[in-house]
Amino acid sequence: MPRKKTEKPDKSGLILFLLLGLIFFIPFLVVSARRYKLLKANHLPLEGAQRIFESSSIFLPLSWGVVACGFLGFLFVLGFEAESPILMAFLLLLSTPFFVLSYYLALWLGATYFGVVVNKKAGDVTFPIDMANYTLGDWLRLKFIFELGEVDSVPVSAIKRITRQTRDRLYLHGDFGSRGIKFPSKQKRDECLVAIEEALGSRKMMIEFE
């Protein structure tokens, strides 16, 4: 009795998923690059500034961006293959918040790649916004998403004290309150500390360990 030929699995859905994920990932990178260029134009002059950055720091925002773009591709594949127009419309509508999320993740990637800048000429320190100061209301308003990619600047002259943790954090204290800066390593943390000390010139800074 002749054997029935086994049907090969249809890989068109997988191919479409990968293709759509790549299509969504391209504008994600474009938005990231534009964010970095804008920050560079505003806070990184050609002279008199030091940028503290480590390539490993972009792994987290880049990974989240890949996940968001992949999930968008997955939702679109399900929508295209849905037999019901209502289900298709629902899946495409469900993708809207992920479009918004991927946009802010792209801004986050651009700001992370920008890193921390000590501008000796302008006399300020620019770094990714410190979310530790958020109130409960800020978290409920999803500021941790909408302010991804935002940076904060503190005048060097307003810094009265610096506290560094034994691992990878630096805290700036002054009339502006307290601002925390997270670094990918102790080396980069100390590099930023030296840059701030150089920007202060002859003025001595109180530096403490926690």
C-alpha positions in Angstrom: 0.0 0.0 0.0 1.6 3.3 -1.0 2.5 5.7 1.7 0.9 9.1 1.8 3.3 12.0 1.3 3.7 14.0 4.4 2.9 17.7 3.9 5.7 20.1 4.6 4.9 22.7 7.2 3.9 26.1 5.8 6.7 28.5 6.6 5.0 31.5 5.0 3.8 32.8 8.3 7.3 32.6 9.9 8.8 34.3 6.9 6.2 37.1 7.1 6.8 37.4 10.8 10.5 37.9 10.3 10.0 40.3 7.4 7.5 42.5 9.3 9.7 42.4 12.4 12.6 43.7 10.3 10.4 46.3 8.6 9.4 47.7 12.1 13.0 47.5 13.4 14.3 49.8 10.6 12.3 52.9 11.7 13.1 52.0 15.3 16.8 52.4 14.5 16.1 55.6 12.5 14.3 57.2 15.5 17.1 56.2 17.8 19.7 57.8 15.5 17.7 61.0 15.2 17.4 61.2 19.0 21.1 60.7 19.5 21.9 63.4 16.8 19.5 65.9 18.5 21.1 65.3 21.9 24.6 65.6 20.4 23.7 68.9 18.7 22.3 70.4 21.9 24.7 69.0 24.5 27.9 67.8 23.0 30.0 70.7 21.5 33.1 70.0 19.4 35.4 71.2 22.1 35.3 71.4 25.9 33.2 68.3 26.6 33.7 64.7 27.6 31.3 62.0 26.8 31.2 58.9 29.1 29.7 55.9 27.3 30.2 52.2 27.2 28.8 50.0 24.4 27.4 47.4 26.7 24.9 49.9 28.1 22.8 49.8 24.9 22.1 46.1 25.2 19.0 46.5 27.4 17.1 49.1 25.4 18.1 47.4 22.1 16.8 44.1 23.4 13.5 45.6 24.4 13.3 47.2 21.0 13.8 43.9 19.3 11.1 42.3 21.5 8.6 45.2 20.7 9.2 45.1 17.0 9.0 41.3 17.0 5.7 41.4 18.8 4.4 43.9 16.4 5.3 41.6 13.5 3.6 38.7 15.3 0.3 40.7 15.8 0.3 41.7 12.1 0.8 38.1 11.0 -2.1 37.0 13.2 -4.2 39.9 11.8 -3.4 39.0 8.2 -4.2 35.3 8.8 -7.4 36.0 10.8 -10.5 34.6 9.1 -12.8 37.1 10.8 -12.6 40.8 9.9 -13.5 41.7 13.5 -10.6 39.7 14.8 -8.3 41.3 12.3 -9.4 44.7 13.3 -9.0 43.8 17.0 -5.4 42.5 16.5 -4.4 45.6 14.4 -5.9 47.8 17.1 -4.0 45.9 19.8 -0.8 46.7 18.0 -1.3 50.5 18.5 0.1 50.7 22.1 3.1 48.6 21.0 3.8 51.1 18.2 3.9 53.8 20.9 6.0 51.7 23.2 8.5 51.0 20.4 8.8 54.7 19.7 9.7 55.5 23.2 12.1 52.6 23.4 13.8 54.0 20.4 14.2 57.3 22.2 15.6 55.4 25.2 18.2 53.7 22.9 19.3 57.1 21.5 19.7 58.6 24.9 21.5 55.6 26.3 23.9 55.7 23.4 24.4 59.4 24.1 25.5 58.5 27.6 26.7 61.1 30.1 28.3 64.4 29.0 30.4 66.7 31.2 30.5 70.0 29.3 33.3 72.0 30.7 32.6 75.0 28.4 29.0 75.3 29.3 29.6 74.1 32.9 27.0 71.4 33.2 26.5 67.7 33.4 23.9 66.0 31.1 22.7 62.5 31.8 19.6 60.3 31.3 16.7 61.4 33.5 16.7 60.0 37.0 13.4 58.1 37.6 14.2 57.4 41.3 12.6 60.8 42.1 9.2 59.8 40.6 6.2 59.9 42.9 3.4 57.3 42.9 1.4 59.6 40.7 4.2 59.8 38.2 4.4 56.0 37.9 0.6 55.8 37.5 0.8 58.3 34.7 3.3 56.1 33.0 6.0 58.8 33.1 8.6 55.9 33.1 7.5 55.3 29.5 6.8 58.7 28.2 10.1 60.1 29.6 12.3 57.4 28.2 14.9 59.1 26.2 14.7 62.3 28.1 17.9 63.8 29.7 18.5 66.1 32.6 21.2 68.8 33.0 22.7 70.1 36.2 25.1 73.0 36.5 28.5 72.0 37.7 28.7 75.1 39.9 25.5 74.1 41.7 26.9 70.7 42.8 27.8 70.8 46.5 28.4 67.2 47.2 28.9 63.9 45.3 28.1 60.5 46.7 29.2 57.3 45.0 28.1 53.8 45.7 30.6 51.0 45.7 29.1 49.6 42.5 28.0 51.7 39.6 26.0 54.8 40.8 26.9 58.4 41.3 24.7 60.9 43.1 24.9 64.7 42.7 23.6 66.8 45.5 23.0 70.6 45.5 20.3 73.3 45.5 18.6 71.3 42.6 18.1 68.4 45.0 19.6 65.0 44.3 20.2 63.3 40.9 21.3 59.8 40.4 23.3 58.6 37.4 23.7 54.9 36.7 26.8 53.6 34.9 27.5 50.3 33.2 30.7 49.9 35.3 32.7 51.3 38.2 35.3 52.4 35.6 32.8 54.7 33.8 31.5 56.0 37.1 34.9 57.1 38.2 35.6 58.5 34.7 32.6 60.7 35.1 33.7 61.7 38.6 37.2 62.8 37.3 35.6 64.8 34.5 33.4 66.7 36.9 36.4 67.4 39.2 38.2 68.8 36.1 35.2 70.9 35.2 35.2 72.4 38.7 38.8 73.6 38.3 40.4 74.7 41.6 37.2 74.2 43.6 37.3 71.2 45.8 34.3 68.8 46.0 33.2 66.7 48.9 33.0 63.1 47.7 31.6 60.4 49.9 31.1 56.6 49.7 27.8 55.0 50.6 
